[in-house]
Amino acid sequence: MVTSDSQVEGEAQGEEVSLQKLLKDIERGPRLAHVVKLEKSEIDPKEGESLFLVTR
Protein backbone atom coordinates (compact mmCIF):
# COMPACT_ATOMS: atom_id res chain seq x y z
CA MET A 1 0.00 0.00 0.00
CA VAL A 2 1.31 3.47 -0.84
CA THR A 3 0.67 5.98 1.93
CA SER A 4 -0.19 9.65 1.51
CA ASP A 5 3.49 10.57 1.98
CA SER A 6 4.59 8.18 -0.83
CA GLN A 7 5.88 5.46 1.48
CA VAL A 8 5.09 1.85 0.71
CA GLU A 9 3.76 -0.48 3.41
CA GLY A 10 3.12 -4.20 3.28
CA GLU A 11 2.85 -7.40 5.27
CA ALA A 12 4.09 -10.87 4.40
CA GLN A 13 4.03 -14.26 6.03
CA GLY A 14 5.44 -17.57 4.93
CA GLU A 15 8.49 -19.77 5.12
CA GLU A 16 11.68 -18.09 6.36
CA VAL A 17 13.59 -18.74 3.11
CA SER A 18 10.81 -17.15 1.04
CA LEU A 19 10.57 -14.15 3.36
CA GLN A 20 14.33 -13.56 3.22
CA LYS A 21 14.22 -13.62 -0.61
CA LEU A 22 11.30 -11.18 -0.56
CA LEU A 23 13.24 -8.81 1.71
CA LYS A 24 16.29 -8.93 -0.60
CA ASP A 25 14.06 -8.15 -3.59
CA ILE A 26 12.47 -5.24 -1.73
CA GLU A 27 15.86 -3.84 -0.68
CA ARG A 28 17.03 -4.00 -4.31
CA GLY A 29 13.78 -2.42 -5.52
CA PRO A 30 12.48 -2.11 -9.08
CA ARG A 31 14.84 -0.80 -11.79
CA LEU A 32 13.34 2.69 -11.83
CA ALA A 33 12.89 3.04 -8.07
CA HIS A 34 15.24 4.16 -5.33
CA VAL A 35 14.81 2.40 -2.00
CA VAL A 36 15.95 4.81 0.71
CA LYS A 37 15.15 2.80 3.82
CA LEU A 38 13.57 -0.51 4.75
CA GLU A 39 11.98 -0.89 8.17
CA LYS A 40 10.85 -4.32 9.25
CA SER A 41 9.25 -5.78 12.33
CA GLU A 42 7.72 -9.08 13.31
CA ILE A 43 3.99 -9.26 13.96
CA ASP A 44 1.76 -12.17 14.92
CA PRO A 45 0.79 -14.35 11.94
CA LYS A 46 -2.80 -14.27 10.78
CA GLU A 47 -4.40 -17.70 10.98
CA GLY A 48 -6.60 -19.04 8.21
CA GLU A 49 -5.28 -16.90 5.37
CA SER A 50 -4.83 -18.89 2.18
CA LEU A 51 -4.66 -16.20 -0.52
CA PHE A 52 -1.74 -14.10 -1.68
CA LEU A 53 -2.69 -10.98 -3.60
CA VAL A 54 -0.56 -8.20 -5.02
CA THR A 55 -2.44 -4.96 -5.57
CA ARG A 56 -1.19 -1.89 -7.38
Steps between C-alpha positions, in 0.01 A plus 500: 500500500631847416436751777414867458868592547610261219629228731421139423367267770436128487473180699624153413494161663641169390805280519819668624691435175222659293476800732876559486489494117208744505694737727805488269277578201341791686839640605617484137175658379370531144736631229350849496455535876735612774457324833614741771420299811342169593341462842387157608340354808347170598127482565277209596403282202141508384340157520280366223632714216545301181517769230792710384405812308713778358312824445625807319 
